[in-house]
Amino acid sequence: MGADLLLNWVTWDKSRKLNWAAGHKAVDALETDENGEITTEGGDITKESLHEDLKSLEEACAGKYRDASGITVGRLNVLMTGGMSWGDSPGDTYETLSHLFEIDTVLEAVGFNLEVDTLDYRAILEKILRNKAVLPLLIGVDENLDKMVEKKLRRKAR
């Protein structure tokens, strides 16, 4: 049994200033059950934990965490996090994003792009593929990614 590469990322337009206060207001507006929790696919979470996650994401976007990295792809800023996993979470920022993805209205309120069509998947992968040391780690992650890695390796062999 081997390890898997797990990645999470969020994007936002370079021209947009992220509105963290709006994100916190969106958390406050969420409805909770009688225990003060919000039921999600990943489990029950509290508003307090969402506020903490939002603050952590703000710090990650500001470059304060070593387990996340920002790049620019075209008109988008991209914050990526992840790593190798043997079943556990690959890092704190990965976990933070996983929690916030459960409540996408919060991320939308901050100003992140969540629609699939705003993300140029190929452009991000091209930047990742430029890092030759990462190529072996990417094989087996995704069928489409495998095709791109194979094409890249074939070009490199010529």
SULBEL-V621739 format. One record per helix or strand of 2 or more residues. SS is the DSSP state (2 for helix, 1 for strand). FROM is the first residue (numbers start at 1). LEN is the number of residues. If there is no record, write none. Layout:
# SULBEL-V621739
ss: (SS/SS)
from: (FROM/FROM)
len: (LEN/LEN)
This chain:
# SULBEL-V621739
ss: (1/2/1/1/2/1/1/2/2/2/2/2/2)
from: (4/20/37/43/47/68/76/92/104/116/121/132/143)
len: (10/9/4/4/15/6/10/10/7/3/9/7/15)
